[in-house]
Amino acid sequence: MTRLLSWLVAVPLGVVVVALAVANRRPVTLSLDPFRPDSPAFSVAVPLFALIFAALLLGVILGGVTVWWRQGVHRRTARARGREIDRLQANAERLTADLAARTEAGGGALPVLPGPGRRAA
């Protein structure tokens, strides 16, 4: 189902991209000198579709970097929680092994300690 849905989105999008590239083949002048528009210090002639695709690519890259940067706090928290889980699992395994060794040695189970609301026997 997802493969069909991706084809239903990708094929029309590809057709639109190809149509955009074919319709905008003429070169336009890209100038990075806002002070002298008639004789810029640096200018280059590129097809309009190349500028559009470059702007889209730059936007995707900058958006991805921004999202990755802002989610750093969540990744750091997940790593800390993973280390805590590993530590607690190791502690539980150690306690289970200690209990098994104690019951095999004839020491019986661990004594029940009085808790809130219980009296010591």
C-alpha positions in Angstrom: 0.0 0.0 0.0 2.8 2.4 0.9 4.6 1.6 -2.3 1.5 2.4 -4.4 1.1 5.7 -2.5 4.7 6.7 -3.0 4.3 6.0 -6.7 1.1 8.1 -6.8 3.1 11.0 -5.3 6.5 10.5 -7.0 5.4 10.2 -10.6 3.3 13.4 -10.8 6.0 15.2 -8.8 8.6 14.0 -11.3 6.5 15.1 -14.2 6.1 18.6 -12.7 9.9 18.8 -12.0 10.7 17.8 -15.6 8.1 20.3 -17.0 9.6 23.1 -14.8 13.1 22.3 -16.1 12.1 22.2 -19.7 10.0 25.4 -19.5 12.7 27.4 -17.7 15.8 26.6 -19.7 16.7 30.2 -20.6 19.6 31.6 -18.8 19.1 34.4 -16.2 21.8 36.5 -14.7 22.5 35.9 -11.0 24.2 38.9 -9.5 25.5 39.2 -6.0 26.3 42.9 -6.2 23.3 45.0 -4.9 25.1 48.3 -5.3 25.9 48.2 -9.1 23.1 46.3 -10.9 24.1 47.5 -14.3 27.7 46.3 -14.0 28.0 43.9 -11.1 31.4 42.8 -9.8 30.3 39.2 -9.8 27.5 37.7 -12.0 26.9 34.4 -13.6 24.3 33.3 -16.2 22.5 30.1 -15.2 19.2 28.5 -16.3 16.3 29.6 -14.1 15.4 26.0 -13.2 18.9 25.5 -11.8 18.4 28.5 -9.5 15.0 27.1 -8.4 16.4 23.6 -7.7 19.4 25.1 -5.9 17.2 27.2 -3.7 15.0 24.2 -2.9 18.0 22.0 -2.1 19.5 24.7 0.1 16.2 25.0 1.9 16.0 21.3 2.5 19.6 21.2 3.8 19.2 24.2 6.1 15.9 22.8 7.4 17.4 19.4 8.1 20.4 20.9 9.9 18.1 23.1 12.0 15.8 20.2 13.0 18.9 18.0 13.8 20.4 20.8 15.9 17.2 21.5 17.9 16.6 17.8 18.6 20.0 17.4 20.2 18.5 17.8 23.7 16.2 14.8 23.0 19.1 12.7 21.7 21.2 13.6 24.7 18.3 12.6 27.1 17.8 9.3 25.2 21.5 8.4 25.6 21.4 9.2 29.3 18.3 7.1 29.8 19.8 4.3 27.8 22.8 4.3 30.1 20.5 4.3 33.1 18.6 1.4 31.8 21.8 -0.6 31.2 22.9 0.2 34.7 19.6 -0.9 36.3 19.5 -4.1 34.2 23.0 -5.0 35.3 22.0 -4.3 38.9 18.9 -6.5 38.6 20.9 -9.3 37.0 23.4 -9.1 39.8 20.7 -9.2 42.5 19.0 -12.1 40.8 22.3 -14.0 40.7 22.9 -13.2 44.4 19.4 -14.5 45.3 19.9 -17.7 43.3 23.3 -18.3 44.9 21.8 -17.7 48.3 18.9 -20.1 47.9 21.2 -22.8 46.5 23.5 -22.4 49.5 20.6 -23.2 51.8 20.3 -19.7 53.2 16.7 -19.5 52.1 15.1 -16.5 50.6 15.9 -13.0 51.7 14.2 -12.0 55.0 11.2 -9.8 54.7 11.9 -6.4 56.1 9.2 -4.6 57.9 7.8 -1.9 55.7 5.3 0.9 56.5 2.4 -0.4 58.4 4.0 -3.8 59.3 5.4 -4.9 62.6 8.6 -6.9 62.9 8.1 -10.5 63.8 
